Amino acid sequence: MSWHLARRLITAVLAVSALALAACSSTQPQVTPVSTASPASTATTSPSPLTGTATVTRRHPITGTTVGVLVSTVPGARITVVAHFEAGDRKKTARADSTGLHKFWFSVGSAPPGVRVTVVVRMSAHGQKHSARVWFSPRQPPTPPAPKVTTAPAPPPQPSGCYPIASTGNCYEPGEFCPHADAGMTGLAGDGETIICEDNNGLRWEPA
């Protein structure tokens, strides 16, 4: 075999091999790469921090009355209020209404005036807690005004040395009318003159 013939055979074999390889590669299915990234997790939002405030209806309530503690927080929150009176603590518990409000009432009673009563308010909701403080100081009721005393005028002093005495408290004088009960009676005028009750155009005191 000549060199040229052998070279042609090798070239033909290489060409056939190349065609067979191209045919095989074209018939293989194409594989789409699959992402191994995990899907994004659903974002979760944490609840807002629990807040709340407390106020009193009257800062200086009068002893013997009541005072209110108004709490404002989130709806449905559990509320505990402790009023630290000098005679002992008073505790009350409730839940806020649909608007987040609740009012607690405490009787002031005979709490000492001027002594501050501290009120501790604790709120809890959604696994969170919050607290607040307020205070009030009782006071005495105002002193009622003293009743007005009306003094009756003193009666005029009775004249001394004369008799009988007129209904006005004065001595009779000659010429004045005298009552029928004194008819014929002898008396003494204010100037010391003796007088008698007799008929002189009516009963009059006349000089005796």
C-alpha positions in Angstrom: 0.0 0.0 0.0 1.3 3.4 -1.0 1.7 6.2 1.4 -0.9 8.3 -0.3 -3.5 5.6 -0.1 -2.9 5.0 3.6 -3.2 8.7 4.3 -6.6 8.9 2.5 -7.9 6.0 4.5 -6.9 7.6 7.8 -8.5 10.9 6.7 -11.8 9.1 5.9 -11.9 7.2 9.2 -11.4 10.5 11.1 -14.2 12.1 9.2 -16.6 9.3 9.9 -15.7 9.4 13.6 -16.3 13.1 13.7 -19.8 12.7 12.1 -20.8 10.0 14.5 -19.7 12.0 17.5 -21.7 15.1 16.3 -24.8 12.9 15.8 -24.5 11.5 19.3 -24.1 15.0 20.9 -27.1 16.4 19.0 -29.4 13.6 20.2 -28.6 14.0 24.0 -31.4 15.8 25.9 -30.5 19.2 27.2 -30.7 19.4 31.0 -31.9 22.7 32.5 -30.0 23.5 35.7 -32.2 23.6 38.7 -31.6 26.3 41.3 -30.8 25.0 44.7 -31.6 28.2 46.4 -34.3 27.9 49.0 -37.5 29.9 48.5 -37.6 33.2 50.4 -39.1 32.8 53.8 -42.3 34.7 54.6 -41.4 37.9 56.4 -42.9 38.2 59.9 -43.5 41.5 61.7 -43.1 41.7 65.4 -45.8 43.5 67.4 -45.3 47.1 68.3 -43.9 47.7 71.8 -46.7 47.8 74.4 -47.4 51.3 75.7 -49.8 52.8 78.2 -50.6 55.8 80.3 -52.4 56.5 83.6 -54.0 59.6 85.0 -56.1 60.4 88.1 -59.5 62.2 88.0 -58.5 64.5 90.9 -55.0 65.2 92.2 -56.3 66.3 95.6 -59.6 64.6 96.4 -61.4 65.4 99.6 -61.4 62.8 102.3 -64.6 60.8 102.3 -64.9 61.0 98.5 -63.6 58.8 95.6 -60.8 59.2 93.1 -60.6 57.5 89.7 -57.5 56.1 88.0 -57.9 56.1 84.1 -55.6 53.7 82.2 -55.1 54.0 78.4 -53.4 51.1 76.6 -54.0 48.6 73.8 -57.5 46.9 73.6 -57.9 43.9 75.7 -54.7 44.4 77.7 -54.7 43.0 81.3 -54.4 45.8 83.8 -53.4 45.6 87.5 -53.6 48.7 89.7 -52.2 48.9 93.2 -52.8 52.0 95.4 -50.4 52.3 98.2 -52.5 53.8 101.0 -50.9 54.5 104.4 -53.3 52.0 106.0 -52.4 49.3 103.4 -52.4 48.5 99.7 -55.5 48.2 97.6 -55.3 46.1 94.4 -57.7 45.9 91.5 -57.5 44.0 88.2 -59.4 44.3 84.9 -59.0 44.3 81.1 -59.0 47.3 78.8 -62.1 47.7 76.7 -62.2 47.8 72.8 -60.8 51.3 72.9 -58.0 50.4 75.3 -59.4 52.2 78.3 -60.5 51.3 81.8 -61.2 53.4 84.9 -60.6 52.2 88.4 -62.3 53.8 91.4 -60.8 54.0 94.9 -62.5 55.3 98.0 -60.3 58.0 99.7 -62.1 57.3 103.0 -60.3 58.7 106.0 -56.8 58.7 104.4 -54.6 61.3 106.1 -54.7 64.6 104.4 -51.5 65.7 102.7 -50.0 62.2 102.6 -49.3 61.2 99.0 -50.8 57.9 97.8 -48.7 56.3 95.0 -50.6 54.2 92.4 -48.6 51.6 90.4 -50.2 50.5 87.1 -49.0 47.3 85.3 -50.2 46.4 81.8 -49.6 43.1 79.8 -50.6 42.0 76.3 -49.1 39.9 73.5 -46.3 38.7 75.8 -45.2 42.2 76.5 -45.4 44.3 79.7 -45.5 47.9 80.6 -45.9 49.9 83.8 -46.7 53.5 84.9 -47.1 55.4 88.1 -49.4 58.2 89.2 -50.3 59.7 92.6 -52.9 61.7 94.5 -52.9 63.5 97.9 -56.1 63.7 99.9 -57.2 67.0 101.5 -59.6 68.0 104.2 -63.0 69.4 103.3 -63.2 73.2 103.4 -64.3 74.6 106.8 -67.9 75.7 106.6 -68.6 79.4 107.3 -69.6 80.2 110.8 -73.3 80.8 111.2 -74.4 84.4 111.5 -75.6 85.2 115.0 -78.3 87.8 115.1 -78.3 89.7 118.4 -81.6 91.1 119.4 -81.4 94.7 120.5 -81.4 95.0 124.3 -84.6 96.3 125.7 -84.5 99.9 126.9 -83.7 100.1 130.6 -86.7 100.5 132.7 -87.1 103.8 134.5 -86.5 103.5 138.2 -88.8 105.0 140.8 -92.0 105.1 138.6 -94.9 102.8 138.4 -96.8 101.4 136.8 -94.7 101.0 133.6 -96.3 101.5 130.2 -96.1 98.7 127.6 -93.4 100.6 125.8 -91.3 100.3 129.0 -91.5 104.0 129.8 -93.0 105.8 132.7 -96.5 107.3 132.4 -96.8 111.0 132.4 -99.8 113.1 133.5 -102.4 113.4 130.7 -101.5 110.0 129.0 -104.2 107.4 128.6 -104.2 104.6 131.1 -105.6 101.1 130.6 -108.9 100.0 132.0 -107.2 97.6 134.3 -105.4 100.5 136.0 -108.7 102.5 136.6 -108.5 104.1 140.1 -104.9 103.1 140.6 -102.4 105.5 142.0 -98.9 105.6 140.5 -95.8 107.7 140.2 -94.8 109.6 137.1 -91.3 109.8 135.7 -90.7 113.1 137.3 -91.7 111.7 140.7 -95.2 113.2 140.7 -98.1 111.2 142.1 -100.6 110.3 139.4 -104.0 108.5 139.4 -105.9 106.8 136.6 -109.3 108.4 136.4 -111.9 109.4 133.9 -111.1 112.7 132.2 -112.6 112.4 128.7 -111.4 108.9 128.8 -109.2 107.2 131.4 -106.1 109.2 131.9 -103.3 109.6 134.3 -104.0 112.8 136.2 -102.1 114.5 139.0 -103.3 113.1 142.3 
